[in-house]
């Protein structure tokens, strides 16, 4: 059975929420730990590492994050403060010969690339492609029309999701879903990450339809993940459309 090791903070139930997202996205068993000396022992038992949400950048936290990324040999998903740990040190991010997925929002991307948020938003496609190819990794640049850039220079544009998802915790939930999909489909990295991004947005769309964009919380997305997994639209010709809510 696939296992995801979550290295996160625990404030406000954050670790639990990400674990629930990973579990809701499949049959992955989630193990939580925050000690580097456990990595060597655990790496033989786990399928994917997800690191970053809630860890902070204070003290030796950033050094810890960089060590985790350096020592991990299984696929790794890097988010939040684990991304901030590489601000000014992006050259250390090298996905060559391994599976590495980054999930920055524009602010985190700006810090990684040494740019302003305005510069990031002005050239989202170009920047995502350059960063993914130069560092040989998969880059999920979040925002309106989230981009998934791959090491070969190809890019997928996601159209699911809505403004309700621009709230704290939403990106952390995505981290759990991406990790779970990678754990289940390790040989199809591009499709696994793209599917995770699409399902996350679609679950957010279901939540917004069931409630209201102003009241939807990140955890409501987890509640509606099962709806996203089951969603199919079939037209009069019998064709199945892979699309957002209609």
Legacy VTK file of the C-alpha trace (Angstrom):
# vtk DataFile Version 3.0
C-alpha trace
ASCII
DATASET POLYDATA
POINTS 246 float
0.000 0.000 0.000
1.314 3.458 -0.933
2.430 5.692 1.915
2.884 9.459 2.010
5.182 11.022 4.601
3.893 14.483 5.530
6.407 16.869 7.091
4.242 19.805 8.184
3.432 22.091 11.056
0.508 21.196 13.264
-1.110 24.560 13.872
-4.906 24.729 13.537
-5.113 21.082 12.557
-3.049 21.732 9.421
-1.371 18.320 9.389
-4.700 16.608 9.859
-6.314 18.559 7.008
-3.531 17.673 4.568
-3.637 14.042 5.703
-7.381 13.951 5.091
-6.862 15.381 1.603
-4.276 12.710 0.806
-6.505 9.947 2.117
-9.554 11.287 0.303
-7.588 11.227 -2.960
-6.887 7.507 -2.702
-5.881 4.597 -0.532
-2.582 6.096 0.652
-1.593 5.660 4.287
-0.246 8.897 5.732
2.644 8.904 8.188
3.584 12.095 10.009
7.059 12.961 11.306
9.340 15.961 11.651
12.724 14.521 12.609
15.432 14.278 9.981
17.031 11.262 11.662
13.855 9.304 10.902
14.192 9.855 7.155
16.671 7.062 6.400
14.515 4.509 8.199
11.242 5.728 6.774
12.362 6.156 3.177
12.279 2.395 2.678
8.635 2.327 3.735
7.210 5.377 1.974
6.276 6.253 -1.594
6.243 10.071 -1.494
7.412 12.870 0.808
5.421 16.114 1.108
7.146 18.941 2.977
6.461 22.564 3.807
3.024 23.640 5.020
3.154 25.168 8.485
6.869 24.618 9.103
7.895 28.333 9.343
11.287 29.759 8.412
12.469 30.574 11.920
15.551 29.113 13.561
16.940 26.105 11.745
13.634 25.290 10.035
14.820 26.340 6.575
18.043 24.350 6.898
15.959 21.356 7.953
13.759 21.718 4.857
16.762 21.910 2.540
18.285 18.809 4.129
15.050 16.884 3.668
14.979 17.791 -0.024
18.643 16.870 -0.440
18.391 13.508 1.362
15.050 12.330 -0.036
15.337 9.817 -2.864
11.629 9.082 -3.346
9.311 11.560 -5.140
8.937 14.782 -3.157
6.327 17.572 -3.161
7.647 20.921 -1.901
5.278 23.674 -0.772
4.937 26.734 1.455
7.874 27.418 3.791
9.906 24.579 2.308
9.822 26.641 -0.898
10.743 29.791 1.001
13.745 27.890 2.379
15.188 28.018 -1.144
14.784 31.773 -1.642
18.153 32.865 -2.980
19.212 29.213 -3.111
17.117 27.978 -6.042
20.221 26.451 -7.641
19.975 23.717 -4.993
16.666 22.559 -6.460
17.620 19.863 -8.932
15.077 17.287 -10.040
17.358 15.537 -12.512
17.121 11.768 -12.053
14.322 12.044 -9.480
10.736 13.252 -9.149
10.443 16.725 -7.653
7.224 18.769 -7.660
7.024 22.400 -6.534
3.650 24.036 -5.822
4.263 27.793 -5.355
1.765 30.604 -5.364
2.978 33.796 -7.122
4.579 35.191 -3.965
6.605 32.043 -3.338
7.517 31.867 -7.020
8.763 35.450 -6.875
11.031 34.637 -3.938
12.365 31.524 -5.675
13.092 33.334 -8.931
14.342 36.584 -7.392
11.545 38.570 -9.036
8.569 40.644 -7.971
5.066 39.191 -7.940
4.172 41.616 -10.733
6.998 40.217 -12.873
5.870 36.651 -12.165
2.287 37.402 -13.158
3.393 39.218 -16.309
5.078 36.098 -17.713
3.545 33.107 -15.959
3.913 30.659 -18.856
7.432 31.694 -19.817
8.702 31.719 -16.246
7.095 28.377 -15.363
8.565 26.730 -18.453
12.053 28.134 -17.875
12.156 27.178 -14.220
10.850 23.654 -14.829
13.295 22.928 -17.634
16.324 24.543 -15.984
15.781 22.687 -12.717
14.355 19.512 -14.280
11.274 19.404 -12.105
7.502 19.764 -12.251
6.261 23.231 -11.321
2.668 23.911 -10.307
2.295 27.700 -10.474
-0.947 28.352 -8.629
-3.394 31.142 -9.351
-6.089 31.880 -11.911
-5.549 29.198 -14.552
-2.997 27.218 -12.541
-0.097 26.054 -14.712
1.640 22.685 -14.545
5.053 22.953 -16.209
7.105 19.814 -16.839
10.864 19.181 -17.233
10.481 18.685 -20.998
9.021 22.183 -21.403
5.401 21.112 -21.883
2.717 22.970 -19.951
-0.835 22.120 -18.921
-3.331 24.880 -18.117
-5.995 24.029 -15.550
-9.464 25.532 -15.913
-11.200 24.159 -12.822
-11.403 26.119 -9.577
-12.844 29.457 -8.489
-12.026 32.560 -6.371
-13.227 30.812 -3.201
-10.034 28.779 -3.295
-7.841 31.858 -2.807
-7.944 31.313 0.940
-5.509 30.037 3.517
-5.090 26.285 3.529
-6.261 25.682 -0.020
-2.742 25.217 -1.350
-1.923 22.880 1.538
-4.857 20.669 0.569
-3.491 20.569 -2.986
-0.139 19.383 -1.625
-1.845 16.381 -0.026
-3.725 15.513 -3.211
-0.622 15.796 -5.398
1.333 13.582 -3.001
-1.427 10.965 -2.941
-1.716 10.845 -6.726
2.058 10.511 -7.116
2.083 7.684 -4.593
-0.546 5.790 -6.570
0.791 6.534 -10.055
4.580 6.865 -9.713
5.188 5.984 -13.346
2.892 8.728 -14.685
4.165 11.865 -12.997
2.795 14.396 -15.478
-0.688 12.892 -15.543
-0.741 12.400 -11.774
0.108 16.037 -11.033
-2.203 17.444 -13.696
-5.048 15.240 -12.453
-4.454 16.321 -8.863
-4.628 20.002 -9.836
-7.789 19.462 -11.860
-9.545 17.415 -9.143
-8.615 19.950 -6.478
-10.158 22.763 -8.519
-13.214 20.704 -9.380
-13.798 19.814 -5.724
-13.608 23.539 -4.991
-16.213 24.149 -7.686
-18.529 21.588 -6.092
-18.035 23.272 -2.721
-18.844 26.710 -4.161
-21.988 25.352 -5.844
-23.138 23.684 -2.634
-22.420 26.728 -0.464
-21.222 30.168 -1.538
-17.836 31.417 -2.682
-17.654 33.736 0.327
-18.184 30.963 2.888
-16.227 28.072 1.373
-13.212 26.987 3.418
-10.247 24.923 2.288
-11.553 21.917 4.217
-14.825 22.056 2.257
-12.765 21.109 -0.789
-11.798 17.847 0.921
-15.455 17.140 1.653
-16.264 17.379 -2.053
-13.299 15.441 -3.429
-15.442 12.334 -3.842
-17.835 14.368 -6.019
-14.914 15.457 -8.181
-13.683 11.886 -8.611
-17.139 10.691 -9.717
-17.971 13.620 -11.990
-18.644 12.761 -15.645
-20.549 14.619 -18.339
-21.901 12.567 -21.236
-23.538 14.213 -24.242
-26.201 12.940 -26.645
-23.537 11.318 -28.816
-22.286 9.247 -25.910
-19.044 11.213 -25.594
-17.634 11.700 -22.088
-16.305 15.197 -21.454
-13.520 15.805 -18.936
-14.524 19.294 -17.891
-15.558 21.584 -15.084
-19.087 21.978 -13.727
-21.668 22.899 -16.333
LINES 1 247
246 0 1 2 3 4 5 6 7 8 9 10 11 12 13 14 15 16 17 18 19 20 21 22 23 24 25 26 27 28 29 30 31 32 33 34 35 36 37 38 39 40 41 42 43 44 45 46 47 48 49 50 51 52 53 54 55 56 57 58 59 60 61 62 63 64 65 66 67 68 69 70 71 72 73 74 75 76 77 78 79 80 81 82 83 84 85 86 87 88 89 90 91 92 93 94 95 96 97 98 99 100 101 102 103 104 105 106 107 108 109 110 111 112 113 114 115 116 117 118 119 120 121 122 123 124 125 126 127 128 129 130 131 132 133 134 135 136 137 138 139 140 141 142 143 144 145 146 147 148 149 150 151 152 153 154 155 156 157 158 159 160 161 162 163 164 165 166 167 168 169 170 171 172 173 174 175 176 177 178 179 180 181 182 183 184 185 186 187 188 189 190 191 192 193 194 195 196 197 198 199 200 201 202 203 204 205 206 207 208 209 210 211 212 213 214 215 216 217 218 219 220 221 222 223 224 225 226 227 228 229 230 231 232 233 234 235 236 237 238 239 240 241 242 243 244 245
